[in-house]
Each structure stands twice: as C-alpha cells, then as structure tokens.
C-alpha cells in the first residue's frame, strides 16, 4: 500500500512538472498551418460632427474569408516552469465575398465576388506555461501581445459607390494596432532536443482604422489557427564543453545532430 501511494505521488508530481529536460536552454522553431478568419465587419462613419467617437457609424459591409495560411518563426528561452519567446508571424487570408449592408445607398444588399486578401505581419512577445514530462508528451498554454501590421484589400473592382456618400471607389485599407493572442498546444519529444506538435491560436489584430471611399472607416480581424510545430532547436549542451549543436527535422537523417561549432 505504501509503495502504491509513493508511486501515485511520484506520477502526480511528474504530471505537474514542467519539461525539465529543456530547462535553461534556448530554442528556435518554425510553425505553419491553416487559418480561419471570422467574417469581418466594416463600419463607416457618416456623421463626423459629433465629439463621441462611438456615434455616427453605420454597418457598411461584411468580408467573408476563405481558408488562409499562417506561418511563424519563433525563438525563445525555456526557464522551466515557463517559456518566453519572440514570434515573427505572417498571415495571408484570401477573401471570398464582399457583402454590402442594406444601410448603404444604391448598392445595399449586394454581394460581390471578392478577389482581395487580408495580410497580417506581426512581431509578438509570448509567455507560455509548460507542463509535462521533458522526455514525453507535454502541454503548454499562454498568450502574447505586440503591434501588428494589417492590410486589407477588399477587392470587388465592379463596386460603384454612391457619389453623394463616397468620394471614390477605393475599398482598401491598412493600419497598425495592438494585437493579442491566446495559445494552447501539445508537443512530444522526438529526441532529447527535438520536439514536434500541434498548436492552436486565437488571434485578434485590434481595430483597423482607415478610409473607405474617402470617408472614415473601421474594421476588425479575428481568427483561429491550427499549426504544425516543427522545432529546429538550438541548445547549449554542457556535456560537450559548451559546444553549440543544432537539432531538428532538417538534419534528422544525420542522427538528428549537426555540429556547427568547435
């Protein structure tokens, strides 16, 4: 009975322990997968005489998206209980349709086939809690925030706006705002220094503010991503007097190790 209790306690401690095999080490990695953006509202301000920034807006259009591409380069440091990392990301999502709201004169209720796309470039700082066995399957969760650069080309070249309301037919906009994201993932240790796994991300690009048809407009981008994580780890192996080794899928045919130092 005593041995069973000790074994249970040891298993519980292991489950609640971060991936200690990588404590005190740095890493770099690549991630890629699909991104699914929620339909994006575009609002326009038809009355800018009020001092209240929330007044004078009407719904202009909805952008419907296709499945897009989400790519990341990451680099960070594993402190044990948590990881801190920098993430450079690029997201590209093609538009499917541009649906004009009924509130817009002349073309309200019209649906245009859109050849536009939304691109997002971001440089995020992430903090991640890391739980599980370092030599097996582990789980992590966290979030991050930093500015993101968003460009939204709505497409729909055959749109002809009402001249009394709009100054031109330009429906493209771009802006920079504070973005944030929530992350959860699972990873498995393929070797003492190589991980592979899956990562889920919810991403919000903040509020995009620009002009559409020559008048003030605002929009939003919210998305869900599912990414394959293939880390190309850079670790300092103390067993080899501080020599630097690179481990990853790109060199796995050479026993997963390639020496680039002494």
DAFEN-V952389 format. One record per residue. N is the residue number from 1. SS is DSSP state (~ for helix, > for strand, _ for the rest). PHI is phi as a letter, one per 30 degrees, with the letter a starting at -180 (NA if undefined). Layout:
N | SS | PHI
N | SS | PHI
//
This chain:
1 | _ | NA
2 | ~ | d
3 | ~ | d
4 | ~ | d
5 | ~ | d
6 | ~ | d
7 | ~ | d
8 | ~ | d
9 | ~ | d
10 | ~ | d
11 | ~ | d
12 | ~ | d
13 | ~ | d
14 | ~ | d
15 | ~ | d
16 | _ | c
17 | _ | c
18 | _ | d
19 | _ | d
20 | ~ | d
21 | ~ | d
22 | ~ | c
23 | _ | d
24 | _ | i
25 | > | b
26 | > | c
27 | > | a
28 | > | b
29 | > | a
30 | > | b
31 | > | b
32 | > | a
33 | > | l
34 | > | c
35 | > | b
36 | > | b
37 | > | c
38 | _ | d
39 | _ | e
40 | > | c
41 | > | d
42 | > | b
43 | > | c
44 | > | b
45 | > | c
46 | _ | c
47 | _ | b
48 | _ | c
49 | _ | d
50 | _ | d
51 | _ | d
52 | _ | d
53 | _ | d
54 | _ | c
55 | _ | c
56 | _ | i
57 | > | c
58 | > | b
59 | > | d
60 | > | c
61 | > | a
62 | > | c
63 | > | c
64 | > | c
65 | > | c
66 | _ | c
67 | _ | d
68 | > | c
69 | > | c
70 | > | b
71 | > | b
72 | > | b
73 | > | c
74 | > | b
75 | > | a
76 | > | a
77 | > | b
78 | > | c
79 | _ | c
80 | _ | j
81 | _ | d
82 | > | b
83 | > | b
84 | > | c
85 | > | b
86 | > | c
87 | > | b
88 | > | c
89 | > | b
90 | > | b
91 | > | b
92 | > | b
93 | > | b
94 | > | d
95 | > | d
96 | > | c
97 | > | b
98 | > | c
99 | > | c
100 | > | d
101 | _ | d
102 | _ | d
103 | _ | d
104 | _ | d
105 | _ | d
106 | _ | i
107 | _ | c
108 | _ | e
109 | _ | i
110 | _ | c
111 | > | c
112 | > | c
113 | > | d
114 | _ | c
115 | _ | c
116 | _ | d
117 | > | a
118 | > | c
119 | > | b
120 | > | b
121 | > | c
122 | > | b
123 | > | b
124 | > | c
125 | > | c
126 | > | c
127 | > | b
128 | > | b
129 | > | d
130 | > | b
131 | > | b
132 | > | k
133 | _ | d
134 | _ | d
135 | _ | c
136 | _ | b
137 | > | d
138 | > | b
139 | > | b
140 | > | b
141 | > | a
142 | > | l
143 | > | a
144 | > | a
145 | > | a
146 | > | l
147 | > | d
148 | > | b
149 | > | c
150 | > | c
151 | > | b
152 | > | b
153 | > | c
154 | _ | d
155 | _ | i
156 | _ | i
157 | _ | d
158 | _ | c
159 | _ | d
160 | _ | b
161 | _ | d
162 | _ | d
163 | _ | d
164 | _ | d
165 | _ | c
166 | _ | c
167 | _ | c
168 | _ | a
169 | _ | c
170 | _ | d
171 | _ | c
172 | > | c
173 | > | a
174 | > | a
175 | > | a
176 | > | b
177 | > | b
178 | > | d
179 | > | c
180 | > | b
181 | > | a
182 | > | c
183 | > | b
184 | > | b
185 | > | a
186 | > | b
187 | > | b
188 | > | b
189 | > | d
190 | > | d
191 | > | b
192 | _ | e
193 | _ | b
194 | > | b
195 | > | c
196 | > | b
197 | > | a
198 | > | b
199 | > | b
200 | > | c
201 | > | b
202 | > | c
203 | > | b
204 | > | b
205 | > | d
206 | > | i
207 | > | c
208 | > | c
209 | > | b
210 | > | a
211 | > | b
212 | > | b
213 | _ | i
214 | _ | i
215 | > | b
216 | > | d
217 | > | b
218 | > | b
219 | > | a
220 | > | b
221 | > | b
222 | > | b
223 | > | b
224 | > | b
225 | > | b
226 | > | b
227 | > | c
228 | > | d
229 | > | c
230 | > | b
231 | > | d
232 | > | c
233 | > | d
234 | > | c
235 | > | b
236 | > | c
237 | _ | c
238 | ~ | d
239 | ~ | d
240 | ~ | c
241 | _ | h
242 | _ | i
243 | _ | d
244 | > | c
245 | > | b
246 | > | c
247 | > | b
248 | _ | l
249 | ~ | d
250 | ~ | d
251 | ~ | b
252 | ~ | d
253 | ~ | d
254 | ~ | c
255 | _ | h
256 | _ | i
257 | _ | b
258 | > | b
259 | > | d
260 | _ | b
261 | _ | c
262 | _ | d
//
